[in-house]
């Protein structure tokens, strides 16, 4: 077990976060228990975060900043912490998401991670492995902070109708997830189109892919396998996938008709689950 006096702030973003939290707490003259009482967490949790044994959440960071007056330092640092906890092969993709001015995604069997609810993400991540599931879910959801930027990227998602029908996590989770998709209905920067079963053969039959476009750098195509990611700026691949994406958008339902289909599937397939949203 790492001792707080030997914590190396240069070892990782998580270690640096713990070091900084301890420094701010001691400067405020508070014990771990006192800070925990103020933040409505246990002193033990404060100690685990300070010794890099527990992942801090965005909510924890915001509460700690309000109590310790860190000027936003912990909230900025927690983004690096979350990104560092992603699988090594996926970290480059998370960087692309942050830098891109336009993101175009096509998914055949599940909702894209940037659009997932907590309950849906937890069901996906816990399908085969429930180890540290809360932390892994928090790390995935932290990627969605790109939608809080002053200049958020233009986001376009084409989702197969199959993803709406694949019941992940049960009816209530699916209803909450589809309701979440509908929450973007009037947001001109986040556009969701559904590729219906009736579209038949289409340009995305080879599988899901993402396009990342930048203000000055070449466009990147990203595809994914089991435990591996494959970004490429190969001009031929980019040209091919860009053409495929144009055809997918043309074959998909309009934004309005897509929202109507999502609403219909939500109500007819998953039924009423009360007013709560997962």
Secondary structure, 3 states (H helix, E strand, C coil): CCCHHHCCCCCCHHHHHHHHHHHHHHHCCCCHHHHHHHHCCCHHHHHHHHCCCCCCCHHHHHHHHHHHCCCCHHHHHHHHHHHHCCCHHHHHHHHHHHHCCEEEEEECCCCCHHHCCHHHHHHHHCCCCCCCHHHHHHHHHHHHHHHHCCCCCEEEEEEEHHHHHCCCCCHHHHHHHHHHHHCCCCCCCEEEEEECHHHCCCCCCCCCEEEEECCCCCCEEEEEECCEEEEECCHHHHHHHHHHHHHHHHHCCCHHHHHHHHHHHHHHHCCCCCCCCC
